[in-house]
C-alpha cells in the first residue's frame, strides 16, 4: 500500500464520523419529517419501540458507516510488499520455497511467486530456502535490488548428486567351497 493514501483514509474516516455523529444528533433532536403525500409523521418501529424520525437523518447515519469503515478495511495491507519470483527445476517433488513468512509448494518444474513484506528498520536481505526431499538449498536476496516492487531470481536447479551403486569388496569364493 502506498503511504501517500494514508491522509485520504484519515479524511474519509473523519467524514464518516461526522456523518454518523450528525445523524445521531439529528435523530436525538427529533427533527420530524412529514411525508408530503400522506401528511403523516414518519414512524419507524424497532425492538426498542416506535420512533418518530427524520428519514434523511437516519440515512445520513447509516451511510456514514461506509466512509468510516472503508479505510479500516483497506489499511489491512499497510506494509510495503515485494514480490520475489523465480523458477525451480528439480527431480524430487514437492519442492517447498520459503521466504520468512511466505512459502510455496511446487509439484512440478515451474515458476514461483512469493509476496513478502519489507520490514521497516530491519534487514534488507531475505534468506530463500528451497527444500526438495532431503535436499536443502538456500539463497540470499537483497531487496534493494527490486524493480517495480518485484525481484527476479535466477532459475534454481535441484538435482541430487548421482549416487554410485554399492559394490561390496568381497573376496572370491575359495576353491572347493
Backbone as ProteinMPNN parsed JSONL, in Angstrom:
{"seq_chain_A": "XXXXXXXXXXXXXXXXXXXXXXXXXXXXXXXXXXXXXXXXXXXXXXXXXXXXXXXXXXXXXXXXXXXXXXXXXXXXXXXXXXXXXXXXXXXXXXXXXXXXXXXXXXXXXXXXXXXXXXXXXXXXXXXXXXXXXXXXXXXXXXXXXXXXXXXXXXXXXXXXXXXXXXXXXXXXXXXXX", "coords_chain_A": {"N_chain_A": [[0.836, -1.168, 0.0], [0.497, 2.195, -0.777], [1.975, 4.819, 0.986], [1.153, 7.447, 0.545], [-1.572, 7.525, 0.405], [-2.589, 7.437, 2.932], [-3.318, 9.917, 4.323], [-5.7, 10.449, 2.926], [-7.29, 8.343, 3.754], [-7.565, 8.958, 6.469], [-9.019, 11.341, 6.201], [-11.348, 10.382, 4.986], [-12.303, 8.698, 7.048], [-12.779, 10.618, 9.018], [-14.805, 12.141, 7.767], [-16.803, 10.179, 7.626], [-17.206, 9.746, 10.382], [-18.193, 12.248, 11.134], [-20.567, 12.252, 9.666], [-21.943, 10.081, 10.859], [-22.088, 10.97, 13.542], [-23.501, 13.366, 13.114], [-25.895, 12.348, 12.087], [-26.81, 10.938, 14.344], [-27.147, 13.101, 16.102], [-29.155, 14.586, 14.764], [-31.206, 12.697, 14.864], [-31.534, 12.564, 17.633], [-32.41, 15.161, 18.214], [-34.875, 14.968, 17.195], [-35.989, 15.907, 14.763], [-38.761, 16.31, 12.921], [-40.104, 14.755, 10.116], [-42.5, 15.271, 7.806], [-44.398, 13.327, 5.728], [-44.991, 14.311, 2.492], [-46.934, 13.325, 0.775], [-48.789, 11.821, 2.303], [-49.141, 13.353, 4.512], [-48.297, 12.558, 7.013], [-46.445, 11.798, 9.988], [-43.28, 10.338, 9.861], [-42.775, 7.127, 11.045], [-40.785, 4.758, 12.691], [-40.559, 1.415, 13.506], [-38.943, -0.407, 15.958], [-37.226, -3.024, 17.802], [-36.885, -1.76, 20.217], [-38.943, -0.016, 20.419], [-41.339, 2.408, 19.071], [-40.328, 4.954, 16.855], [-40.511, 8.326, 16.024], [-39.282, 9.798, 13.311], [-36.757, 11.441, 11.337], [-36.264, 10.667, 8.162], [-34.137, 11.41, 6.336], [-32.095, 11.985, 8.206], [-31.706, 9.512, 9.375], [-30.799, 8.056, 7.153], [-28.436, 9.483, 6.646], [-27.028, 8.818, 8.974], [-26.755, 5.998, 8.594], [-25.37, 5.813, 6.111], [-23.021, 7.043, 6.808], [-21.401, 5.144, 7.894], [-20.089, 3.89, 5.803], [-17.875, 5.551, 4.666], [-16.536, 5.62, 7.058], [-15.764, 3.013, 7.758], [-14.487, 1.988, 5.466], [-11.659, 2.865, 5.173], [-10.533, 1.372, 7.259], [-10.822, -1.264, 6.444], [-9.29, -1.203, 4.092], [-6.77, -0.589, 5.064], [-5.568, -2.861, 5.961], [-3.401, -3.948, 4.647], [-1.019, -2.374, 5.063], [1.75, -2.565, 5.099], [4.648, -2.271, 3.084], [5.19, -4.282, 0.258], [7.115, -6.774, -1.45], [7.468, -8.649, -4.378], [8.909, -11.716, -4.754], [10.288, -13.579, -7.231], [10.901, -16.575, -9.081], [12.345, -19.539, -10.617], [12.139, -23.051, -10.449], [13.763, -26.1, -11.0], [13.611, -29.485, -10.574], [14.275, -32.891, -9.501], [13.002, -34.189, -7.542], [9.94, -34.088, -5.883], [7.425, -32.822, -3.629], [8.687, -29.468, -4.085], [9.56, -27.139, -1.758], [9.393, -23.694, -1.151], [10.663, -21.174, 0.783], [10.343, -17.946, 2.248], [10.867, -16.103, 4.751], [7.914, -15.423, 6.094], [6.313, -16.419, 4.112], [5.482, -19.096, 1.882], [5.812, -21.534, -0.773], [4.66, -24.387, -2.386], [5.848, -26.555, -4.755], [4.725, -28.718, -7.215], [5.724, -29.553, -9.552], [8.107, -28.777, -12.211], [8.311, -25.404, -12.273], [7.478, -21.855, -12.232], [7.706, -19.708, -9.352], [6.126, -17.497, -6.993], [6.382, -15.207, -4.462], [4.912, -13.072, -2.174], [6.208, -10.804, -0.114], [6.619, -8.974, 2.977], [8.246, -5.776, 3.35], [10.35, -5.21, 5.836], [10.297, -2.671, 8.152], [13.02, -0.866, 9.388], [14.417, -3.154, 9.63], [16.414, -5.842, 8.331], [17.487, -5.629, 4.944], [17.668, -7.908, 3.589], [16.731, -11.113, 2.521], [16.436, -14.563, 3.284], [16.17, -17.185, 1.156], [14.815, -20.33, 1.086], [15.054, -23.512, -0.302], [13.487, -26.586, -0.412], [13.658, -29.878, -1.295], [12.672, -32.945, -1.004], [15.198, -34.598, 0.643], [17.03, -32.68, 0.159], [18.344, -29.534, 0.792], [18.592, -26.246, -0.061], [19.872, -22.888, -0.107], [19.408, -19.4, -0.734], [20.42, -15.981, -0.73], [18.785, -12.908, -0.888], [18.825, -9.527, -1.917], [16.818, -6.939, -1.088], [17.071, -4.351, -1.93], [17.622, -4.383, -4.557], [15.328, -4.53, -5.997], [12.906, -4.047, -8.622], [10.292, -2.116, -9.698], [8.693, -2.994, -7.528], [9.208, -5.723, -7.61], [11.27, -8.638, -7.552], [13.431, -10.526, -9.321], [14.643, -13.792, -9.375], [17.445, -15.92, -10.234], [17.081, -18.919, -12.148], [16.7, -21.943, -10.352], [18.232, -25.032, -9.999], [17.567, -28.18, -8.776], [18.922, -31.04, -8.198], [19.678, -34.285, -7.121], [22.965, -35.469, -6.321], [24.568, -37.774, -8.467], [24.15, -40.974, -7.358], [26.411, -43.464, -6.491], [26.389, -46.905, -7.274], [26.326, -49.443, -4.824], [29.002, -51.535, -4.313], [30.153, -54.214, -2.807], [33.293, -55.037, -1.345], [34.311, -58.031, -1.759], [35.995, -61.044, -1.263], [36.841, -63.484, -3.757], [35.168, -66.675, -4.022], [36.66, -69.291, -2.211], [38.454, -72.059, -3.618], [36.83, -75.118, -3.838], [34.908, -74.697, -2.062]], "CA_chain_A": [[0.0, 0.0, 0.0], [1.269, 3.421, -0.917], [1.759, 5.689, 2.144], [0.557, 8.737, 0.211], [-3.022, 7.431, 0.539], [-2.965, 7.44, 4.344], [-4.119, 11.102, 4.669], [-7.05, 10.32, 2.369], [-8.032, 7.434, 4.622], [-7.941, 9.727, 7.659], [-10.064, 12.279, 5.806], [-12.555, 9.583, 4.788], [-12.794, 8.282, 8.364], [-13.311, 11.81, 9.676], [-16.087, 12.448, 7.132], [-17.764, 9.177, 8.087], [-17.504, 10.008, 11.785], [-19.064, 13.432, 11.173], [-21.889, 11.84, 9.172], [-22.596, 9.253, 11.88], [-22.411, 11.834, 14.685], [-24.568, 14.278, 12.686], [-27.14, 11.571, 12.026], [-27.261, 10.69, 15.723], [-27.615, 14.377, 16.653], [-30.452, 14.894, 14.146], [-32.199, 11.766, 15.425], [-31.743, 12.96, 19.019], [-33.193, 16.395, 18.203], [-36.191, 14.558, 16.714], [-36.496, 16.732, 13.676], [-39.837, 15.486, 12.372], [-40.306, 14.869, 8.686], [-43.868, 14.904, 7.45], [-44.487, 12.838, 4.363], [-45.796, 15.272, 1.739], [-48.07, 12.666, 0.135], [-49.814, 11.398, 3.267], [-49.133, 14.319, 5.622], [-48.091, 11.786, 8.239], [-45.109, 11.77, 10.55], [-42.63, 9.066, 9.588], [-42.503, 6.346, 12.245], [-40.026, 3.529, 12.492], [-40.756, 0.506, 14.629], [-37.775, -1.235, 16.255], [-37.449, -3.815, 19.016], [-36.873, -0.863, 21.374], [-40.166, 0.784, 20.408], [-41.594, 3.196, 17.869], [-39.646, 6.241, 16.804], [-40.889, 9.295, 15.006], [-37.941, 10.196, 12.909], [-36.446, 12.128, 10.105], [-35.619, 9.672, 7.309], [-32.805, 11.825, 5.878], [-31.13, 11.854, 9.299], [-31.428, 8.085, 9.516], [-29.974, 7.678, 6.002], [-27.125, 10.083, 6.896], [-26.407, 7.979, 9.994], [-26.387, 4.695, 8.028], [-24.362, 5.984, 5.071], [-21.785, 7.496, 7.432], [-20.549, 3.999, 8.205], [-19.292, 3.498, 4.631], [-16.54, 6.167, 4.691], [-15.892, 5.373, 8.346], [-15.214, 1.657, 7.8], [-13.682, 1.71, 4.276], [-10.211, 2.922, 5.414], [-10.12, 0.292, 8.158], [-10.719, -2.464, 5.617], [-8.198, -1.027, 3.144], [-5.479, -0.441, 5.74], [-5.064, -4.147, 6.432], [-2.136, -4.255, 3.991], [-0.226, -1.157, 5.071], [3.189, -2.813, 4.936], [5.118, -2.356, 1.709], [5.492, -5.661, -0.075], [7.932, -7.046, -2.628], [7.221, -9.981, -4.922], [10.132, -12.443, -5.095], [9.883, -14.562, -8.225], [11.986, -17.396, -9.591], [11.975, -20.783, -11.266], [12.809, -24.201, -9.844], [13.75, -27.367, -11.733], [14.077, -30.493, -9.624], [13.902, -34.266, -9.8], [12.235, -34.653, -6.391], [8.831, -33.182, -5.597], [7.267, -31.398, -3.867], [9.739, -28.525, -3.707], [8.992, -26.063, -0.947], [10.195, -22.48, -1.202], [10.33, -20.341, 1.931], [10.933, -16.62, 2.422], [10.37, -15.633, 6.045], [6.579, -15.879, 6.475], [5.588, -16.917, 2.946], [6.069, -20.289, 1.282], [5.127, -22.051, -1.945], [4.994, -25.789, -2.605], [5.808, -26.804, -6.191], [4.541, -30.132, -7.519], [6.346, -29.798, -10.853], [9.021, -27.697, -12.58], [7.53, -24.219, -12.62], [7.836, -20.604, -11.58], [7.052, -19.428, -8.075], [5.992, -16.079, -6.694], [6.128, -15.001, -3.043], [4.71, -11.679, -1.823], [6.754, -10.684, 1.244], [6.658, -7.592, 3.453], [9.527, -5.118, 3.577], [10.33, -4.916, 7.258], [10.847, -1.352, 8.462], [14.067, -0.899, 10.399], [15.038, -4.469, 9.674], [17.385, -6.151, 7.294], [17.016, -5.565, 3.573], [18.074, -9.167, 2.992], [15.903, -12.273, 2.826], [17.005, -15.873, 3.003], [15.225, -18.029, 0.435], [15.172, -21.728, 1.339], [14.439, -24.479, -1.202], [13.531, -27.932, 0.165], [13.163, -30.908, -2.201], [13.015, -34.213, -0.364], [16.229, -34.426, 1.669], [17.962, -31.652, -0.312], [18.016, -28.192, 1.266], [19.469, -25.214, -0.614], [19.454, -21.55, 0.288], [19.911, -18.217, -1.424], [20.164, -14.711, -0.053], [18.388, -11.883, -1.846], [18.92, -8.159, -1.434], [15.601, -6.256, -1.513], [17.377, -3.046, -2.525], [17.764, -4.59, -5.999], [13.993, -4.725, -6.579], [12.485, -3.141, -9.678], [8.821, -2.078, -9.771], [8.182, -3.825, -6.432], [9.434, -7.127, -7.896], [12.657, -9.076, -7.527], [13.509, -11.777, -10.074], [15.788, -14.63, -9.027], [17.902, -16.82, -11.28], [16.487, -20.257, -12.059], [17.39, -22.823, -9.412], [18.115, -26.445, -10.343], [17.762, -29.019, -7.594], [19.04, -32.434, -8.586], [20.616, -34.965, -6.226], [24.2, -35.954, -6.953], [24.421, -39.155, -8.934], [24.585, -41.929, -6.341], [27.107, -44.632, -7.024], [25.812, -48.145, -6.772], [27.164, -50.051, -3.799], [29.623, -52.788, -4.695], [30.981, -54.618, -1.671], [34.608, -55.647, -1.638], [34.251, -59.409, -1.248], [36.961, -61.945, -1.893], [36.172, -64.571, -4.493], [34.975, -67.918, -3.265], [37.827, -70.182, -2.247], [38.22, -73.283, -4.369], [36.336, -76.22, -3.055], [33.922, -74.253, -1.104]], "C_chain_A": [[0.886, 1.238, 0.0], [0.968, 4.364, 0.254], [1.118, 7.031, 1.804], [-0.966, 8.709, 0.299], [-3.49, 7.517, 1.989], [-3.743, 8.706, 4.732], [-5.537, 11.044, 4.106], [-7.898, 9.378, 3.215], [-8.458, 8.135, 5.913], [-9.078, 10.683, 7.346], [-11.397, 11.551, 5.612], [-13.143, 9.136, 6.118], [-13.407, 9.462, 9.11], [-14.677, 12.181, 9.091], [-17.156, 11.452, 7.568], [-18.162, 9.39, 9.529], [-18.437, 11.21, 11.932], [-20.47, 13.071, 10.7], [-22.637, 11.014, 10.212], [-23.008, 10.114, 13.072], [-23.536, 12.812, 14.332], [-25.902, 13.573, 12.594], [-27.686, 11.291, 13.402], [-27.822, 11.975, 16.331], [-28.975, 14.75, 16.075], [-31.547, 13.965, 14.648], [-32.538, 12.145, 16.864], [-32.618, 14.204, 19.106], [-34.627, 16.146, 17.732], [-36.783, 15.556, 15.734], [-37.53, 15.878, 12.94], [-40.016, 15.795, 10.888], [-41.717, 14.406, 8.391], [-43.886, 14.529, 5.985], [-45.447, 13.741, 3.59], [-47.011, 14.615, 1.11], [-49.169, 12.343, 1.137], [-49.966, 12.368, 4.424], [-49.029, 13.624, 6.973], [-46.639, 11.91, 8.693], [-44.527, 10.384, 10.283], [-42.304, 8.378, 10.91], [-41.735, 5.087, 11.857], [-40.195, 2.678, 13.736], [-39.53, -0.384, 14.765], [-38.093, -2.089, 17.479], [-37.475, -2.947, 20.288], [-38.131, -0.008, 21.47], [-40.322, 1.511, 19.1], [-40.882, 4.53, 17.977], [-40.267, 7.093, 15.708], [-39.578, 9.932, 14.579], [-37.908, 10.908, 11.572], [-35.663, 11.14, 9.244], [-34.271, 10.161, 6.781], [-31.744, 11.721, 6.97], [-30.748, 10.398, 9.502], [-30.537, 7.592, 8.371], [-28.56, 8.235, 6.169], [-26.346, 9.25, 7.914], [-25.911, 6.665, 9.384], [-25.281, 4.829, 6.982], [-23.025, 6.461, 5.628], [-20.85, 6.349, 7.762], [-19.675, 3.58, 7.025], [-17.933, 4.196, 4.641], [-15.807, 5.976, 6.013], [-15.166, 4.035, 8.351], [-14.283, 1.355, 6.624], [-12.177, 1.804, 4.539], [-9.706, 1.813, 6.322], [-9.917, -0.994, 7.363], [-9.507, -2.36, 4.683], [-6.828, -0.979, 3.805], [-4.908, -1.759, 6.244], [-3.723, -4.497, 5.8], [-1.197, -3.064, 3.951], [1.256, -1.376, 4.86], [3.531, -2.871, 3.453], [5.518, -3.797, 1.439], [6.309, -5.743, -1.353], [7.621, -8.463, -3.08], [8.563, -10.576, -5.334], [9.72, -13.571, -6.028], [11.101, -15.333, -8.724], [11.444, -18.654, -10.223], [12.783, -21.903, -10.635], [12.642, -25.408, -10.756], [14.337, -28.4, -10.789], [13.669, -31.883, -10.09], [13.072, -34.862, -8.667], [11.15, -33.628, -6.088], [8.093, -33.656, -4.365], [8.504, -30.604, -3.449], [9.059, -27.415, -2.922], [9.953, -24.895, -0.955], [9.718, -21.578, -0.065], [11.036, -18.992, 1.838], [10.251, -16.014, 3.642], [8.981, -16.192, 6.322], [5.768, -16.411, 5.303], [6.269, -18.171, 2.416], [5.217, -20.72, 0.1], [5.588, -23.483, -2.137], [4.791, -26.097, -4.086], [5.71, -28.299, -6.445], [5.096, -30.504, -8.881], [7.34, -28.673, -11.12], [8.185, -26.496, -12.991], [8.062, -23.002, -11.896], [7.152, -20.517, -10.228], [7.028, -17.925, -7.87], [5.608, -15.947, -5.224], [6.002, -13.502, -2.785], [5.115, -11.518, -0.362], [6.774, -9.224, 1.678], [8.09, -7.071, 3.552], [9.489, -4.647, 5.022], [11.019, -3.587, 7.534], [11.869, -1.474, 9.585], [14.766, -2.237, 10.491], [16.033, -4.631, 8.551], [16.732, -6.043, 5.923], [17.336, -6.862, 2.84], [17.136, -10.279, 3.454], [16.696, -13.531, 2.531], [15.895, -16.69, 2.345], [15.698, -19.463, 0.605], [14.36, -22.614, 0.401], [14.586, -25.853, -0.558], [12.884, -28.887, -0.827], [13.597, -32.253, -1.631], [14.024, -33.969, 0.746], [17.245, -33.349, 1.286], [17.468, -30.283, 0.164], [19.055, -27.226, 0.709], [18.974, -23.858, -0.134], [20.115, -20.506, -0.579], [19.666, -17.027, -0.516], [19.843, -13.695, -1.125], [18.408, -10.523, -1.163], [17.715, -7.385, -1.979], [15.872, -4.884, -2.114], [17.528, -3.159, -4.045], [16.426, -4.816, -6.686], [13.741, -3.677, -7.657], [10.978, -3.246, -9.801], [8.189, -3.031, -8.761], [8.297, -5.318, -6.717], [10.927, -7.412, -7.896], [12.704, -10.436, -8.206], [14.794, -12.518, -9.709], [16.195, -15.475, -10.23], [17.267, -18.185, -11.07], [17.349, -21.138, -11.152], [17.141, -24.263, -9.841], [18.466, -27.27, -9.119], [17.739, -30.476, -8.042], [20.014, -33.102, -7.627], [21.847, -35.422, -7.009], [23.98, -37.411, -7.356], [24.986, -40.102, -7.878], [25.269, -43.106, -7.024], [26.452, -45.88, -6.463], [26.822, -48.799, -5.821], [27.696, -51.39, -4.302], [30.548, -53.203, -3.552], [32.292, -55.25, -2.13], [34.638, -57.015, -0.985], [35.277, -60.249, -2.008], [36.219, -63.019, -2.674], [36.092, -65.825, -3.65], [36.234, -68.76, -3.34], [37.448, -71.47, -3.011], [37.762, -74.387, -3.412], [35.31, -75.806, -2.006], [32.572, -74.323, -1.703]], "O_chain_A": [[1.896, 1.299, 0.7], [-0.198, 4.678, 0.49], [0.587, 7.694, 2.695], [-1.597, 9.765, 0.271], [-4.687, 7.657, 2.237], [-4.756, 8.587, 5.42], [-6.473, 11.535, 4.736], [-9.099, 9.598, 3.372], [-9.574, 7.935, 6.394], [-10.006, 10.821, 8.143], [-12.446, 12.046, 6.024], [-14.359, 9.188, 6.3], [-14.441, 9.316, 9.761], [-15.603, 12.5, 9.837], [-18.29, 11.841, 7.849], [-19.332, 9.234, 9.876], [-19.355, 11.196, 12.752], [-21.456, 13.536, 11.273], [-23.832, 11.22, 10.425], [-24.133, 10.009, 13.56], [-24.421, 13.061, 15.15], [-26.931, 14.129, 12.978], [-28.893, 11.39, 13.622], [-28.856, 11.945, 16.999], [-29.859, 15.184, 16.813], [-32.687, 14.39, 14.838], [-33.696, 12.059, 17.272], [-33.48, 14.292, 19.981], [-35.488, 17.017, 17.86], [-37.928, 15.986, 15.868], [-37.189, 14.828, 12.394], [-40.07, 16.955, 10.478], [-42.081, 13.271, 8.695], [-43.456, 15.291, 5.119], [-46.596, 13.913, 3.996], [-48.031, 15.278, 0.924], [-50.348, 12.562, 0.859], [-50.866, 12.195, 5.246], [-49.619, 14.071, 7.957], [-45.731, 12.102, 7.884], [-45.209, 9.376, 10.461], [-41.65, 8.953, 11.78], [-42.007, 4.452, 10.838], [-40.005, 3.141, 14.861], [-39.122, -1.04, 13.806], [-39.125, -1.892, 18.121], [-38.023, -3.358, 21.31], [-38.362, 0.649, 22.485], [-39.575, 1.292, 18.147], [-40.838, 5.151, 19.039], [-40.513, 6.618, 14.599], [-38.863, 10.527, 15.386], [-38.879, 10.96, 10.817], [-34.521, 10.811, 9.564], [-33.321, 9.378, 6.776], [-30.595, 11.395, 6.673], [-29.588, 10.091, 9.773], [-29.622, 6.8, 8.596], [-27.587, 7.543, 5.87], [-25.152, 9.005, 7.741], [-24.774, 6.261, 9.629], [-24.345, 4.029, 6.974], [-21.996, 6.295, 4.975], [-19.643, 6.548, 7.897], [-18.622, 2.975, 7.228], [-16.911, 3.511, 4.626], [-14.591, 6.152, 6.08], [-14.067, 3.932, 8.894], [-13.372, 0.541, 6.769], [-11.456, 0.883, 4.155], [-8.571, 1.36, 6.172], [-8.951, -1.723, 7.587], [-8.777, -3.336, 4.51], [-5.825, -1.297, 3.166], [-3.862, -1.767, 6.893], [-2.97, -5.281, 6.378], [-0.628, -2.77, 2.899], [1.959, -0.443, 4.473], [2.79, -3.453, 2.661], [6.115, -4.454, 2.292], [6.203, -4.884, -2.229], [7.521, -9.374, -2.258], [9.271, -10.007, -6.165], [8.904, -14.419, -5.666], [12.205, -14.791, -8.779], [10.231, -18.824, -10.353], [13.961, -21.732, -10.322], [11.543, -25.706, -11.225], [15.435, -28.215, -10.263], [12.82, -32.029, -10.969], [12.497, -35.938, -8.826], [11.422, -32.429, -6.043], [8.143, -34.852, -4.078], [9.262, -31.021, -2.573], [8.086, -26.824, -3.389], [11.161, -25.062, -0.79], [8.534, -21.26, 0.039], [12.185, -18.91, 1.403], [9.153, -15.468, 3.533], [8.87, -17.34, 6.75], [4.624, -16.821, 5.496], [7.491, -18.298, 2.491], [4.056, -20.33, -0.022], [6.784, -23.764, -2.058], [3.693, -25.921, -4.614], [6.53, -29.067, -5.941], [4.955, -31.646, -9.321], [7.414, -27.717, -10.348], [7.429, -26.569, -13.96], [8.965, -23.092, -11.065], [6.139, -21.176, -9.989], [7.795, -17.18, -8.481], [4.608, -16.521, -4.792], [6.899, -12.74, -3.143], [4.443, -12.036, 0.53], [6.928, -8.332, 0.845], [9.023, -7.832, 3.805], [8.687, -3.786, 5.382], [12.187, -3.401, 7.191], [11.609, -2.11, 10.606], [15.624, -2.428, 11.352], [16.436, -3.661, 7.908], [15.547, -6.338, 5.772], [17.283, -6.913, 1.612], [16.793, -10.367, 4.633], [17.532, -13.552, 1.628], [14.816, -16.861, 2.912], [16.849, -19.78, 0.304], [13.138, -22.489, 0.315], [15.695, -26.247, -0.195], [11.71, -28.737, -1.168], [14.756, -32.647, -1.763], [13.748, -33.223, 1.686], [18.216, -33.129, 2.011], [16.308, -29.927, -0.043], [20.25, -27.366, 0.973], [17.801, -23.699, 0.204], [21.22, -20.693, -1.088], [18.804, -17.069, 0.362], [20.527, -13.616, -2.145], [18.055, -10.39, 0.008], [17.597, -7.196, -3.19], [14.988, -4.307, -2.747], [17.558, -2.145, -4.741], [16.389, -5.248, -7.838], [14.284, -2.573, -7.614], [10.441, -4.338, -9.987], [7.268, -3.779, -9.09], [7.561, -6.109, -6.129], [11.742, -6.541, -8.201], [12.093, -11.392, -7.73], [15.885, -11.948, -9.732], [15.392, -15.717, -11.132], [16.953, -18.562, -9.942], [18.577, -21.075, -11.193], [15.996, -24.675, -10.026], [19.518, -27.089, -8.506], [16.675, -31.064, -8.24], [21.074, -32.544, -7.344], [21.77, -35.72, -8.201], [23.296, -38.169, -6.668], [26.169, -40.033, -7.546], [24.767, -43.662, -8.001], [26.014, -45.903, -5.312], [28.033, -48.699, -6.021], [26.922, -52.273, -4.673], [31.606, -52.604, -3.357], [32.363, -55.906, -3.169], [34.951, -57.143, 0.199], [35.398, -60.164, -3.23], [35.113, -63.417, -2.308], [36.846, -66.008, -2.694], [36.811, -68.925, -4.415], [36.291, -71.891, -3.033], [38.284, -74.53, -2.306], [34.935, -76.608, -1.15], [31.587, -73.986, -1.045]]}, "name": "protein", "num_of_chains": 1, "seq": "XXXXXXXXXXXXXXXXXXXXXXXXXXXXXXXXXXXXXXXXXXXXXXXXXXXXXXXXXXXXXXXXXXXXXXXXXXXXXXXXXXXXXXXXXXXXXXXXXXXXXXXXXXXXXXXXXXXXXXXXXXXXXXXXXXXXXXXXXXXXXXXXXXXXXXXXXXXXXXXXXXXXXXXXXXXXXXXXX"}
